[in-house]
Amino acid sequence: MKNLIIAFLKDEEGQTSTEYILLVAVVALIVFKFKDQATKRLGDITDGVFTGAESWVGELNNQ
């Protein structure tokens, strides 16, 4: 029995579909948990970029 457990722990074959499903589930949970925070930060970044671009274009038009 001990040899079977050791052999199981040393087995390093590729991932099975179950492991891929668990990985996708964990990633989905993380995305859903932080969706609101990510949306807010992405909105802030986008607003900053567009505000900077508008001021840069305004400066170019005034020259």
N, C-alpha and C positions, 0 to 999 in steps of 0.2 A: 504494500500500500504506500509506504514511504517513497519507494522508487517511482510510482505512478505520479505522485504529487510533485516530485522534483522534476520529472520529465515534462509534466504539464507546465510548470513555471518556467522551464528553459525553452519551451516551444516558442519560436520567434517567426512563425509563418505570417503571411500578410493579413491585413484586416479582413474581417468578414462583413457581410452586409449589416449584421446587427451592430457592429461597432460604428459603421458609417451612419446608421440611423440614430444611434445615441449621440454621435458628434453633431449631426444636423439638429437634433432636438436641443442640445445644449446651446448651440449658436443661436437658434431661434428664440430660446428663452432670454438670452442676453440681449438680443436685438429688441424684443418686446419690452424688456425691463427698462432699457435706456433710450427708448424711442423718443420720448418727450424731450429729454435733455439734448439728444443729438439734433433733433429738429430745431430747438431753440438756438443752439450754438451755430448750426449751419445757417440759420436765418441771420444771426448776428454777423457772421463772416460775410455773407452775401450783401447785407446792408452796408457794411464797411467798405467792401470793394466798390459797390455802385456809388456810394457817397464820394469816395476818393476819385473815381473816374469822372464824376460830374464836376468836381472842383477842378480837376486837371483840364477837362475840356473847356470849362469856363475861363481858366487862365489863358488857354491857347486862343480863345475867341477875343479876349481883351487885348492881346498883343498886336 
